[in-house]
Amino acid sequence: IYTLSLHDALPISFKQFGTLIPKSGTKGGSPMLGLLNISEAMSIALHTCACLAEEPERFQSARELSDKLGFSAHHFAKVVQQLVRAGLLETERGPTGGAKLARAPEKITLLEIYVAAGGTPHYKGCLLKHDICKGDGCALGKLMAKENERLVALLETVTLDSVVRSLKRNRIGKKTA
């Protein structure tokens, strides 16, 4: 089974995608990232939304969240603004202010978070540079586009609520192990 994992706490099965991402493994002592990688902005967006979903009614300060998650406060603030503009978060100024989810976690999908963080879900072309392969009629480009469509369809169905439930299950499992 192959997995997309949010720091090994968020398992989403990718068995139907074949051999996209090895769940674990090391090479020279470093973890292998696999073929599917996300930007730092996407990582910040996912982690932030997951943290906020654990207490969706409470405003959490930017400093509290960026310190907890270990992201640069500057980059964190930029991503939060993207999430606000996309209607996923709301913010409030002042000593009791911060950020919280704008909608219930079960109403927010991973695809919405991906797009809000600047992701472009529709893949076109080839993995090679455009001057080598323009992507039209490319077997690799067609395969990647097909698999990308399947991944987008999956991300449309995975909600933030399901991510939080998975995180909680993994925390409980790790405490008993």
Secondary structure as UniProt FT lines:
FT   STRAND          3..4
FT   TURN            7..8
FT   STRAND          12..13
FT   HELIX           15..17
FT   STRAND          26..27
FT   TURN            28..29
FT   STRAND          30..31
FT   HELIX           40..54
FT   TURN            56..57
FT   HELIX           62..69
FT   HELIX           73..85
FT   TURN            86..87
FT   STRAND          89..92
FT   TURN            95..96
FT   STRAND          98..101
FT   HELIX           105..107
FT   HELIX           110..116
FT   TURN            117..118
FT   TURN            130..132
FT   TURN            136..137
FT   HELIX           139..157
FT   HELIX           160..176
//
